[in-house]
Amino acid sequence: MHVLPLAFFAISAAADLRRVRLRSGEYPAAISSQDVDETLARVGGLGGSPMPAGCHAWLHRPDDLQNDSAFHPMKLASTVLILAGPVGLVGFEQVLDRTGSRSGEWLVPSANGRYVPDHRRYSRGGSLWAFNWQLRGESTEELADGEQTTWLGRALSLVAATRATAEGRLNPVTALSAAAPWCLDSSSWLEILLRGWQGVFIALSLLAEQVCHSSAGGCEHAWESDPEDRGSSHATFPCAARSALAVLRQVPSPEAPAPVLSLLAELLRGCSLSEASDAASLSAFWWKLAFWRPTSSGCEEAAATMLLAPIRRRTIGLRLCRATSSVQHDVEIHILGVSASVGEAKDKECVLIEVVMHITSKDGCYVTQAGSNPRTVPKSFLLAWTAALEGDTGSALAECSAASAFGTDVVLRCAISSQELQSCGEIQTMQLSAGAWRVGGIRLCGAGKTLALLDVMPDPPPHRLTVCSGVMFNAGQRIPEFPGGSPLLRQWLDFHEELGVDHFVLYDSDGSAAPEVEGRQGKVTYFPEWPSRLSAKLGEISLTSHCRHCLSVLAEAHCLFRSRGLSSWVITLHSFDAYLAPAPSWGASGALGRILHQLDKNRHQIGTVPLAMVEFGGTPQNSSLLVERFQLRAPQPMLVLAQIGRGNPRDESWLNHPGVTLRNPENVWGVLDHYARSVPGATDVEMPHELLRVNHYVDIFGQRCSSRFWHCTFPDAGLLWVLPTLKARYQL
């Protein structure tokens, strides 16, 4: 995996705020607290700009954590999730019926069965980004060349090689270089074990097996590490695992607990990343390790099982009453959502609580990357979190794993037994703790008919499809040539209601959407001036001219989590220029519902359904109605040509075609603009644009389509069926 050094450049965002822009797809290089040079900032910070004065580098780059004797990222369960990212494969299917004929099999599994849903540009800002800072800027390219001698560096190089194996682009020389230290140097394993990192140790040994097994001769000396097993065959006893077990015998039993060994035995049946079923087993193993702890009550493993087997997970009513913010001595912590699900393992009913947060610094600086999306401070991924559930008769404590798909938020997963929760009486609040951070008084509410927090939510949920907006600004705009025409937001809402959308969640930064919400009670949930209600800092960011939509990614996470158990499907259409467009062959009004009906058959297994985006513009018609005004489109959906923006080796993959993602909120844990990250164990379904797409009207306020690679010249009247209804409503 080729990774470039990091470069920063600063842009003045407002009088009191300084924006630090992180160049997309790059890992950190050295930074300092010197003032940034304006000339360097204008050319994009090539060569690595320093941090602006006043921005606390220790917050944005937590190198100081390495000097804390009580801290090391490899001790944390989050690390397993971090390293699991490259092999966190999910299922993959395509819609077979591209014509909308509604006949025959509707879904077809892909040839490989599983794929890596990790975007090389947009996923770089997550937990792995923060974790890599612990290497003090050493690049993964150097690690893959075998120049890194620390076992922490070896871990990252091994993960890079494993991902290359999964993607079918393994370089044998690089693979051997990455895997050899784990196969041959048992002293490295002993060091890891003695420090108590058994779970990570076992996982790395198994990854090494996958890599070295794919490269002839990679572990030929491993026999020397375990003379007792010299007679075992390579096929039945993996080379790296042989060294692993040899070292385990040297460690006192308390340092090698039985649960970890049993997980190892589970994997030793023989798995390979080249086989979909075995890759799924490897991914499951990682997630089990992520939740395992020496004092495990059994629910940690159950939580992993619940994530990996969505059909066995049931959403319960427990959720966040409202978004909550807390000011600490160095950061602002914004709790955006809480959800919970229940499942069983080994005759024990367990609850998995998930919390999504955004944490920003108090130094007057904020970091953005990849489309001006704000980053949560990396320290939030690397601390050990606990959650205390507080009721009227007692409290219950749970340890949490922390991870992030895209770096804009951090997701905590905390497992606890239902019996412990029930012993607390009526649960009212939650407290989160990590290091010196304490967020107390987080109010929890119930949903469903009884509003009881532990009651299972109805299936199917009360809403069929929820459409979320981004954080809008000046939402009352009209087509400029028709100042007396219907507001664009009103047209957008009316169209999608007619299409079959039964619920909307709207966000703005200035209260401008309020007039269009009136009279839509029960169908629209509205969060006016949402960033300002979280904090003054986020409110100020949302009102700057270059960052008015920066916080939309936080609204996406908020809407996703609040929709769990309440809506079967969720989609974010960032503004009133994006329209869902079903195939004409599926009829007019109600077409969307008929397509969703097909997806509903497999909803419990599906995570993400990516939809292509097609641009509309060109020569306008003389109309105040958007769908009538622009009837010319580009000849095909958007396509990313630059390598840095591509997300998958397969050209036709949705990761190379930025569009919109339809999500089952219960099976998706990360969202960012055009992309979403499903939980391992779910299945992503690629939807052909001929069947369902998003029309993006890019020329409303100026000619943009003419500057694109594909111009809007292809006639398309696919949405004109709605005109009689809209014209009657607006008396046109």
N, C-alpha and C positions, 0 to 999 in steps of 0.2 A: 504494500500500500504506500504510494508516494504521497508524502505530506510536506508542504512548504512551510518555511518559518513564518511566524506571526508578525503582522504589522498593525500598528495602531495609528489612527489619526484623529484629531479632535476637531469638532465643529461647534461653534458657539450656538447653543440652543435657545438660551434666554439669559436674562441678566444674572440670574442666580443659579442657573443650571449649566453644566458642561456635559456635552455628549461625547462619549468615547466610542468610535466606530471600529468594530473588529472586522477585518477583511474576511470575506466569506471563504470557508473551506480551508482555513489555515490554523495551524496550532501555534501556541505561544512561543515567543522568543523573549530575550531579556528586555525588561523595561525599567525605567527609573522614574523619579518624581520631578524631573526637570520640565520646564515649560516646553511645549511643542513648538517647533518652528513652522511659521505660517506657510512658507514655500513648500515645505515637506508635506504639510497637510493638503495643500492643493493638488499635489501629484499623487495623492492616494496613500501617503505614508510608506512608500516603497523603501525597503531596507529596515523597517522596524522603528516606528516613532516612539518616543518616550511617553509616559503617562503625563497628562496635564498637571500642573501644580494644583494642589488642593484635593486631588483624587487619591484616596488611600489605596496604594498598591497592595497592601496586605489584605484588603477586602476583596479586591478584584483579582488578585493572584495570591492565594493563601500559602506562599512558600513557608511562612513562619510555622505552619502546622507541623512541618517535618521536625522541628526542634522540640515539640511537645512529647515528652516521654510516654504520655498516656494515649497518644494518637498515632495511628498509622492506617492509611486507607485500606490496606489488605486485611485489617482486623474486622472490617465492617461488612455486614451482609450486603450493603450497597455495592461493594466492590464486585461481588459475584454478579450482580445485575449489570454493572458497568461492563465487565468482561463478557457477559452473556450476550450483550447486544449484537456483536458480529455473528453469533450463531443462534440468535433468537428467531429461528425460522418460523414462518407462519404458512398455513395452507394457501393454495393459490388455485383459483378456478376462473374460467372465462364463460361468458354467456355465449352459448352456441347459436342461438337464434338471432342473427343480426338483422333480419328483415322485419321482425315484429309479426310474423305469421302465427305465433302462439301455438305452434305444433311441435310435437316431438320432445326430446330432452332439452331442457332449458339451460342447464349448467353442464359444463364438461370440465373435469380435472385437467390441469396442465400436464405436459409430458414429465416434468420434474416433480410435480406434486407439492413442492415447497420452494420458497425463495427467501432472499434476504431483503426485508422491507426497509432498508437503511439507506437514506439518501446521502451521498458523499458530501454534498454541500450543506444541507439543512440539518443533518443529524450530528454534524461535527461540534455543535455548540452545547451538547448535553453532558452527561456524566463523564464520558470518556475524555472530553475536553478538560474538565476540572481535574480528573484523575491524572492526566498527562502532565499537569503542572508540577506534580510531585517529582517529576524527573528533571526539573530545573531547565526545561527548554530543549532537552535532547530530542531530536526528531525520530519518528518511527522509521524513517528510511535508514538512519544510522543503525537502529536496533536490528533491522532485518538483515543488515550486512554483518552482523555479529560483532559490532564494535562496542556494544553495551555489555558490561561485565556484571552489573548488579542483577540479582534475580528479579527485582521489580521491573527492570528494563526488559529482561528476558520474557517476562509475562506478556508485556505488550507486543513484543515481536512475535511471540507465539500466537497471540490472538489475531494479529494481522495475517499470518500465514494460514490460520484456520479459516478466516473469512475468504482468503484467496482459494482455498480448497473448495469451500462451499459454492463459490461462484464459477468453478471450473477453470480458473486461470492460474493454477499453481505452477510456480517456477521451482523445479526440483532443487536447484542450488540454494535458493533462498529458503525453501522449506527445510532442508537439512540444517542450514545455519541456524534457523529459529528453533528447531526441535532438538538438536543435538545436546545442548546443555541440560535439558530435562531428562533425556534418555541416558546420558553417560555420567553425569556429575551428581552422585547421590548425596554429596555433602551439602549441596544446595537444598535438597529436600529436607535433610536433617535440620538445617537452620530454620527453615520455615515451620517445621513441625514443632520444634522446641519453643517457638514463639507462640504456639497455640493456633496456627492458621491451618488446621487440618482440612477444612472444607475447600479452601482455595487450592491447597496442595493437591488434593485428589482431582479436582477439576482440571488443573493444569496438566497433571500427568495424563489424563484421558485425552485432552486436546493434543498433547504431544504424540500420543498413540495415533490419532487420526492423521496427523501430518506425516510422521515418519513412516507409517504404514503405506502411505502413498508414494514414498520415495525409497527406492531399493537401497538396502544397506544402511539405512539411517540409524539403526540401533543394534548393529551387529555385536557391539561390545557389551550390551546390556546383560549378557549371560554372566559376566564376571560379578555383577552386582548381587546376584542371587543364586549361589551355587546349589542351593537346595532344590531349585526348580529347573536345573540344567536339562532335565529330560522333557520338559514341557515343549509343546510345539508352538511356534510363533503364531499360528493361526488361532489357537485356543487361549493363549496367554499373552496378551499384548506386551510389547517390549517395554514401553514406559511404565505400564502398570506393574511389571515385574520389579523394576527398580523401586517403584513406590512402596510395594509391599515389603521389600527387603529392608527399607528404612523404617517402616512402621514397626518391624520386629525389634528395632533398637530403642523404641520409645516406650516409656512407661504407659500402662494401659489408660490412665486418666487422660493422657494426651492424645489417645487414639480411640475415641468413644465408638461403641458398637453401631450407633445409627449411621455414622459416616461410612464405616466399613460395609454395612449392609447396602448402602447406596452404591458403593464401588462394585460390590458383587452383582448388583442389578445391571450395571453397565457392562460387566465383563462377559456377558453373553455374546458379545461381538457386535459392534455397531460401526458404521462407516458413514461419513457425511455424503457419500455418493448415493446412498439409499435413503429415500424419503422417510421411511418408517424408522430407520436408525437415527437419522438426523433429528426426528421428533423426540426420540428417546433421549438423545444427548441434551437437547434443549430442556426437556423435562427434568433431567438430572440437575442442570444448573439452577433451575428455579427452586427445586427442593433444597439445594444447598443454601440458596439465598435466605431461606426462612429458618434453616436449622440453627439451634443454639444448644450449648451443653446442658442447660436446664430446661430443655424443651418439654412443654406440656403436651405435645402432640399436635397442637393446632398450627404450628409453623409449617409443618409438612402438609397439613390439610389445606392451608392457604395456597400453597403452590399447586396442589392438585386442583383446587377450585379454579385457579387462573388458567391452568392448562386444559381443563375439561369444562368449557363454558356451559355445557348442557347440564352439568351437575351443580351449577351455582344458581342461587335464587336471590334476587335483590330484595332487601328489606327496607322498611320505611325510614330508618335512621339517616339523617342528612343535616346539612348546615341550614340554620334558620335564615341567615343572611350573611353576605360576605363580611368578614371581620378583619380589622387591621390592628397591629400592635407595634408601638415604637420601642425599640430596644436601644441600648447605648450606642450601637454602631449601624443598625439596620432598621428598616421597616419590614415587617412580616405581614403579608396579605394572604389570608386564608380565603381561597376562591371557591372551594367546594369540598364537601364530605359525602361519601356514599358508603354503603355497606352491603355485604352479601353473606349468605349463610350456606354451609355445606357440611357434609359428614365425612369423617375419616376414622377408621378403627373404632367404630361405635361411639364416636364423640362428635357432637355437633359444635361446629366452630364458626366464628364470625370473622370475616376479613373486612377491615375498615380501611378505606383509601381516602387520603387527604391530598388535595392539590393546592400548592402555594406559589406565590411569587415573592421573592425577597430582594429588596433593593437597598442600596447603601444610603447612609445619612450624610455623605460627604458632599452632596450637591452634584454628583456625577451619575451618569447612567450609561450603560454599555449596550450597543445595538450591533446586530450582525444579520446578514442574509435577509435583505428586504426591510431593514430598519426595525427588526423585531427586538424588543428589550430582553436582555439576558438576566436571569436571576443570579445572584452572587454565587460563585462556584463553591464557596465554603458550605453552602446549604446541602450539597450532595455528599459531603465528606464527613459530616458529623454524625454521631450516633444519636438517633431520635427515640424518644419514648412518648407514649400517649397514655394519659390517665383519664378514664371515663368516670365521671362523678354523678352519683345518684342520690336520692333522698335517704338511703339507708347504708350507703357504703361506696367504695370506689374500686376500680380494677385497673391494673397497670399492664401495658403491652409494649414490647420492644418493636421498633419499626425499621423496615428497609427503605432506603431512599434511592431514587433513580430519576432520570429525565430522558425523554426521547429526543428533545430538540434544544434543551437549555433555556427555554423561556420560562419554565416552571419546574418545580420539583414535586414528585409524587411520592408520598409515604404510604407504605402498606403495613398494617399492623394486624396481627392475628391474636385472637383471644377466644376462650371457650364461651359458648352461650350460657353455660351454668354460672360462670363468673359474672357475666353481665347481668344476668337475672338476679343475682344476689345483691346487686347494687340498688335494687328497687327501681323507681322511675328515673331513668337517666335524663340528666338535664344539661350538663356541660361537659366539656373536654378541655384538658390542658396538654399542650405540647411542649417538650423540653429537648434542648440540644446544646450541650456545653453551657455557656452563660445565658443562652436565650431561653425565655419562658413566655409562653403565650397562654394565659388562663382565661377562664370565663367564655370559652367558645360555645355559644348556645347551639344545642342540637334540637331538632324538631322531628316529628313523624310525618309520614305521608300516607296516602291510602284512605280507606273509608273510616278506619278507627283512629287514625293518627298515632297509633302505637309504634314506637321506634323499632321494636323487634318483630313486628308482623311482616310476613312475606307479602310483597306487592303483587297485585293482580297480573295475570298473564293471559292475553296481551295487555300492555299498559293502556291507560285511558286515552292517550294521544297516539295517532298513527304516525304522523310526521310533524316534527318541529323544525321550522326554519329560523335560524339565528342570523342576526345582522352583525356586521362589525361595529366598531365605535364610530357612529356617524357624526358629521359636523355640517351645519347648515342643511338639515335634512328636508327643508321645505322648498328646495329648488324646483324650478320648472324648466322646460325646454326654452332656451333663451329667446328664440324667435316667437314664442307664444307666452308672454308674461302673464296672460290671463287664463292660461290653460290649467288643467288639473296637475297638482304637484306630482312629481315623479314617484315619490314614496307611496302616494295614494294609488297610483296606477299599479305599482309593483305589488302592493298588498291585495288589491282587488283581483289582479290577474291570478295570483297564486291561490287565493281563496277559491276562485272559479276552477282552478286546476285540481283542487282537492286537498290543499294544505289546511290542516285543522288547528295549528297553533304556531304563533310567532313569538320570538323573544327579541326585543329591540333594545339597542344601546345607543346612547349619544353622549357627547361631551358638553353640549350647550343647551339641552332642553328643547331643541328645535323640532323633534319628532312628536311632541305632545299633541299638536292639533290633529294629526292623523291617527292617534290612538283613541281619541274620543269616539264613543259609539261602538267600539270593538271589544267590549268587556267579554271575558271568557275566551277570546281568541288571541289576544295580544297580552303578553307580559312585558312591561316597559321599565327600563332602568335609566331614568334621565340623569344626565351629568354624572355618569357612572364612575369615571376615573377620579373625579373630585371627591366623590363619596368614599373612595378608598383612602386617599390621602391628598394633601395639597401638592405634593411633589408630582404624583401621577396626573393630577388635574392640570398642572402647569405644562407637563410634557404633552398632554393631549391637545393643548390649545396652541402649541407652536406651529408655525406654518409648514415646516418640513416633517413634522411628526404627528399630525392630526390623527393618523390611522395606526400609529405604532402600537397602541395598546389593544388593538383588535384581537391579537393572539391571546391575550388574557381573557377577553370576553368569550372567545371560543372555548377555552378551558372551563370557564364558569358555566357556560351554557351546556357543555357536554356533561359535566358532573351533575348539574341540577336536573338534567333530563333522565338520568338513570332511574328506571322503574316507573317513569312517567310518560315516556315516549318510545315507541318501537324504533323509530329512526330519527336521526338528527342530521341536518345539513346547514352549513354556514354559507350564505350568499352575502358577501361583504357589504354590498350597497344595492341601490335601486337600479343599477345598470346591468344586473345579472339575473337572467330569467331561466327557470327550468323549462326544458323543451322536450317532451316525449315525441316519439315517432308518430307521424300522422296516421299510420296504419293502425295505431292503437286507439283511434277515435279522438274526440275532442275533450270535452269536459269529462272528468273521471278517468282519463287515460293514465295519469300518474298512479292512481289507486290500483289499477289493474296490473301495472308493472310491479308495484310494491307487493301485491298479492303473491306474485311468483317468488319474490325474495323472502316473503314471510315464511314460506315452507321450510327454509333453512336458516331462519333468523338467529336461532340460538347458537349456531356455529359461525355465522358471518361476523367479521369485524368491520372492514372497510370496503366500500363499493366506489371506486374512483370513476368520476364522470369527466369526459373531455369538455374543454371549453372552446367554442367557436366564436370568432370575432365578427361583429356586425357593424356596418358603417357605410361609407361611400356616399354616393349622390342621394340626398334625402328627399322624401316625399313631403308634400305640403300638409302636414298633420301634426297636431299637438299630442297625439298618442304615440308612445315610443315604438310599440311593436309594428305600427303602420308606417311610421316615419322612415325607419331603416329596414329595408327588405333585401339588402345585398350583404353577402357574407364572404368570408375567406373560403377557399376551396377545400380546406381541411383543418383539423384542430391544431391548436398551438403545439409547437415542437421545439424542444431545446436543442440547439446545435453545439453550443460551447461545452467542452468536456467538464468544466467545473460545475455546470448546472445539471449534468446528467446524473441519474440515480441508479441506473441498472445497465448491465452489458447488453440486454435484449433491447433492440432499438424501439420496438413497439410497446415496451413496458410503460405503464402509466406514470412511473417515476420520471420518465423523460418527456411527459406531456402534461405540464402544469395545468390543472383544471380545478375541480371541486370534488370533495369527498363526501359521499353519503355514508353515515356511520351508524352502527348499532352501538349506542353509548355504553352498553354494559361490557362490550368486548374491545373497546378502544381506550387506550390510556394516555396517548399523546397526540396533540393537534398543532399544526402550524400552517397557516395560509392554505396552500394547495395540497398539503400532505397530512397524513394521519398515520399513527403507529398502532396496529392491533396487538393484542396480547398474544404471546406464543400459545398455540393451541386453537386459535381462531383461524378463519379462512377469509382471505380477501378475494373479491370477485370483480374482475375487470368487465365493465359494461361497454359495449360497442357504442360509438357516438351515433350510429344510425338508429339506435333504439331509444337512448335517453342521453341528453347532453345539457350543457348550459350555454345559452346565447349571451354573449358579452357585448353590450352596445357601447363601443369605445369612442364613438364620434359625437356624443351628445354635446359636449362643450368645446369641440375643436376637432380638426382632422388628425386622427391618430392612425387609422387603419392604412392610410396611404404611405405611412413611414415604416410599415411592417414588411417582413419578408414576403408574406402573401397579402395582396390587396383584396379589399372587399368588392368583388365584381360578380359574384355568383348569385343569381336570384334565388330567394328562399321565402316562401309565403307560409311557412309551417305553423305560425302562431296567429294567423289572421282569423282563425275561427272564433277568437274571443271578441272581435271588434263589435258585432251587434250588441253583445252584453254591455261592454264598456261604453259604447256610444249612447245606449239607452240610459245607463246610470248617470252619465255626465251631461245628458240632454244635448248631444251634438248632432 
